[in-house]
Amino acid sequence: MMSVCAVACVDSGQFAVVRRCRRRSTGVQFAAKSIRKRRSSSSRRGAQLHDIEREVALLAELDYHRHVVALYEVYESAADVTLILELYVDRS
């Protein structure tokens, strides 16, 4: 399990917030995407668990593809799922 701390908010959307974070031991930076889970099937807030699982499965399957950010770790709590991803910085 990687020990990371959030540095800054990068972006947010309807179901998720992406924060820039860094590994405490090395200082290497990552993106932490926190996705809110839907609490009930009738709720409109949050993403359905099967959609989150599908995203994780696709990222794992396309691991190390040069056009897809790498998935390093997945953490799950009662309220959300956090994906630790490769941090892509657009330098253009």
N, C-alpha and C positions, 0 to 999 in steps of 0.2 A: 504494500500500500504506500503510495506516494504522499508525502507531506507537502502540501502546497498552501500558499496564502494568496488571496485575491489582491491584485494591484489596482485595476481600474475596470470600469464597465466599458465594453467595446460596442455592444449593440443590444437591442431588446426587440422582441416581437410579441405576438399574441400569446404564445405558449412558453417562450423561453427567454432567458437572459444570458448573454455571452460576456464573460469577464476575462480580462487578461490576468494570468496568475503566474507565479513562479515557484519552482521547487526550492524549498528552504535550504536543502543541503548543498545544491549546486548553483542556484541562481538562474537556471535554465527556464525560459518562459514558455507557457502553454496557453491554450484557450480552454476555459471551463464553461461548457454549455449546460445550464441548469434548466431542465424542462419540467414544468408543473404537471403532475398527474391529475387526471380527471377523477374527482371523488366519487361520482356516481354516473350511471349511464344516462341519466336525464339532465345532468349538468352540462353547461356549455363552456365552463372554465376549465382550462387544462387540456392536455392531450390524452387520448386513450392509450392505455398501456400497450396494446398490440401495435399501435403506430410507433411508439417509442422503441419497442423490441425490434420492429422491422428496420428502423433507422440504424440501430446498433448492429444488427445482423448484416446490413448492407455495408456499413463502414468496416466491419470486421472482415467481410468477404473481399473487399477492395483494398485491403491493407497494403500499403506501400505502392499503390498506383500513383504515378507521377502527377495526375490531375485531381487527386482526391486527398484531403487532409487525413493524416494518420490518427487512428483512435488508439490511445494508450491505456486508459482505464475507465471503468464505469462504476459509479457509486449510486446506491439507491437508498432513499429514506421513505418514510410514510407519505411525504408530500411531493417529492420530486426525484428525478433521476439526473445525475450530473455526469456528463461525458468530458473526460480530459482529452483534448485534441491537440494536434499539431497547430501551432500559431502561425497563420499565414499573414504576412505583412506586405501589402501592395506598395511597391517602391516606385510606382510610375508617377 
